[in-house]
Amino acid sequence: KKNDPKLHARIETLAGVEAQVDFGQGAPTLKNGRYVKPWLFVMTLSHSRKSFEKVVWHQDVETFIRCHEEAFSAFGGVTQTVLLDNLKSGVLKAHLYEPELNPLYEEDSKHAGFIPLPCRVATPQHKGKVESNVDYVQDNALGGKRFESTNEQNAHLQNWNNTWASTRTHGTTKRQVSVMFSEELPTLQPLAQKSFAYFQVGVRKVNALDSHIEVKGAFYPIPPKYMGKQVNVHYNTGWVKVLYNGEVIQWLESTRKGSFHDDHSCLPENKSMDQNAWQRKLLQQCDSAGRGMRRWADQAIAVRGLLAYRAINGVLRLKSKYPAKDLNRAGELACERGSLSVTIWKKGS
C-alpha cells in the first residue's frame, strides 16, 4: 500500500442534497447496575457538516427510523438522499447495483421524502463525513466520560452540539458550521406532517376457498384472482396493507380478532353478501316482479321463517322462463290457495 497507494476523490455535496448516517459506540452508561456502552447514532449533513447525535440501546429498525425522524426534526427539514451502510435495519441484502432495502425503512423514506442510498460493502470512505464525525463525537464530546442514564448522555450531547460542534470552524470547509447550516436550511425539504406509522411485516397465503387472509386473528378479503397465491402483508393496530409483487392490492382498516372484515367490495356481489344482505336482495327482486310476488314472499316468511328465503330464491329463478306478469299473477293465486312451496309453484306453472 505504501508503494502503490489508492487515490480517493474528495466529494463535495450541494446544499440540501445529502445526509450520511452511521452508528458508533457511546460513553459508558449505567444499565442494570453496571456501566455499558450504548449505540451512538450520528446523522451529518454532507454540505454544512451540521450533525445530530443520540445514544440508544438498540439498532432495531424502529429505533433507526425514530433516530432519522428526530435528526430531521432537529435540522428543521429533510435532505434529498440519505447515505447509509448495510446494517439490517436499513438494508436486508447488500448489493452494489440492486440492494434490497428493509421494507419498513423503505416505507419510512417514502413517508419522509428522502431516497436511501446504501454504500458499497466494506467501503466506509463512501460516507467519510459521518465516519469522521462519529470519531469526533467520541473523542471530543464523550472521551473519558460516563453517565448514569442515556437521557443524561443525550442531554450532554445536545448541549455539546449547540455550544461546541455547531460553533466550531470546520477543518475542511474552513467555515463555521452554524453559518453554513443557516445557508443550507432553506434548501431542505419540508418535514412530514406526522410521525411514521410503524408496522409489522409478514407473508400470508390467500385462502383458495373464500379468498381471505388471516392477520392477528382477523380475516380480510383479497381480490379472487390472488386465491392460492402468497402475498406480503404490512399491518399495525390501525390498518392492514396487502402487496403482491410490490403492488398494493388491498388496504383496509383493522378489524377485531375473530371477525371478518365487512368491506367485501373486492369480491363478486354474489360472494360478498352476508345473510341479511342476501335476504334484502331477494325481497327487492320480489318488489320488482310485482305486488303478487311480494305478497306471496311475505306470507311465506310469516309461515316458514328463514326456510322461506330458499323457496323465494327458487321462485325468482323462474323469471328466466316466464314473464313477470305471469309470476305475479301466480303469486296472487298461491296466496289465495296457501301454496308456499316452490315445488308446487313449478308444477303449477
Residue, then its C-alpha position, 0 to 999 in steps of 0.5 A: k500500500k505504501n508503494d502503490p497507494k489508492l487515490h480517493a476523490r474528495i466529494e463535495t455535496l450541494a446544499g440540501v442534497e445529502a445526509q450520511v448516517d452511521f452508528g458508533q459506540g457511546a460513553p459508558t452508561l449505567k444499565n442494570g447496575r453496571y456501566v455499558k456502552p450504548w449505540l451512538f447514532v450520528m446523522t451529518l449533513s454532507h454540505s454544512r457538516k451540521s450533525f445530530e447525535k443520540v445514544v440508544w440501546h438498540q439498532d432495531v429498525e424502529t429505533f433507526i427510523r425514530c433516530h432519522e425522524e428526530a435528526f430531521s426534526a432537529f435540522g428543521g427539514v429533510t435532505q434529498t438522499v440519505l447515505l447509509d451502510n448495510l446494517k439490517s435495519g436499513v438494508l436486508k441484502a447488500h448489493l452494489y447495483e440492486p440492494e434490497l432495502n428493509p421494507l419498513y425503512e423503505e416505507d419510512s423514506k417514502h413517508a419522509g421524502f428522502i431516497p436511501l442510498p446504501c454504500r458499497v460493502a466494506t467501503p466506509q470512505h463512501k460516507g467519510k463525513v459521518e465516519s469522521n464525525v462519529d470519531y469526533v463525537q467520541d473523542n471530543a464530546l464523550g472521551g473519558k466520560r460516563f453517565e448514569s442514564t442515556n437521557e443524561q448522555n443525550a442531554h450532554l450531547q445536545n448541549w455539546n452540539n449547540t455550544w461546541a460542534s455547531t460553533r466550531t470552524h470546520g477543518t475542511t470547509k474552513r467555515q463555521v458550521s452554524v453559518m453554513f447550516s443557516e445557508e443550507l436550511p432553506t434548501l431542505q425539504p419540508l418535514a412530514q406532517k406526522s410521525f411514521a406509522y410503524f408496522q409489522v411485516g409478514v407473508r400470508k397465503v390467500n385462502a383458495l376457498d373464500s379468498h381471505i387472509e388471516v392477520k392477528g386473528a382477523f380475516y380480510p378479503i383479497p381480490p379472487k384472482y390472488m386465491g392460492k397465491q402468497v402475498n406480503v402483508h404490512y399491518n399495525t393496530g390501525w390498518v392492514k396493507v396487502l402487496y403482491n409483487g410490490e403492488v398494493i392490492q388491498w388496504l383496509e382498516s383493522t378489524r377485531k380478532g375473530s371477525f371478518h372484515d365487512d368491506h367485501s367490495c373486492l369480491p363478486e356481489n354474489k360472494s360478498m353478501d352476508q345473510n341479511a344482505w342476501q335476504r334484502k336482495l331477494l325481497q327487492q327482486c320480489d318488489s320488482a316482479g310485482r305486488g303478487m310476488r311480494r305478497w306471496a314472499d311475505q306470507a311465506i316468511a310469516v309461515r316458514g321463517l328463514l326456510a322461506y328465503r330458499a323457496i323465494n330464491g327458487v321462485l325468482r329463478l323462474k323469471s328466466k322462463y316466464p314473464a313477470k306478469d305471469l309470476n305475479r299473477a301466480g303469486e296472487l293465486a298461491c296466496e289465495r290457495g296457501s301454496l308456499s312451496v316452490t315445488i308446487w309453484k313449478k308444477g303449477s306453472 
